[in-house]
Amino acid sequence: MKRINLKDFAKDRGQPQAALLLGMTQGALSKAIRTGRDVLVIEQLDGTFTAIEIRSFPSCAARSSRLGNGPMLSKTIRLSLISEESGNPSVHSSSTSQATQ
């Protein structure tokens, strides 16, 4: 089995052909290369190609460190409660109560 980096695989064959061989769209292939994903393409003995991505484990820890500290649920709830207390509710009471005639 022969292994090659995704970027080199696409460079040798062209992105449209490389994407076709891997069963993906050219746009997805381009984005994977552009964002620097660590993907190896393996040529199988029967001439088909598969791709594997090398990632840190657990990946969610790496993702959270890349994204920084996102908003916590408690902050979201507090902001929601503040908007309700401000006197400007997001839903007017006339739309939630039945009109009497």
C-alpha positions, 0 to 999 in steps of 0.5 A, a space after each residue: 500500500 502506498 501512502 501520500 499526503 492529500 495535498 500531493 495527491 491532488 497536485 499530481 492528479 488535479 483536484 477534480 480527478 482526486 476528488 472523484 477517486 476519493 468519492 467527494 466533491 472538489 470543493 470539499 477536497 479544496 477546503 480540506 487542503 486550504 484549512 491544512 487538514 492532515 489527511 493521508 491517501 492510501 492506494 489499496 492493492 486493487 487500485 482504489 484509494 481511501 483517505 484517513 485523517 490524523 487528528 489528536 485524541 480526544 479531538 473535542 479537547 483540541 477543538 475547544 482550544 482552537 475555538 477559545 472559550 465559547 459562551 457558557 449555558 449559564 451566560 446565555 440563560 442570564 442574557 435571556 432573563 435580562 431581555 425579558 426583564 427589560 420590558 421589551 419582550 420578544 413576543 407581544 402578549 397579543 400574539 399569545 393570548 386569544 382575542 375576545 370578541 
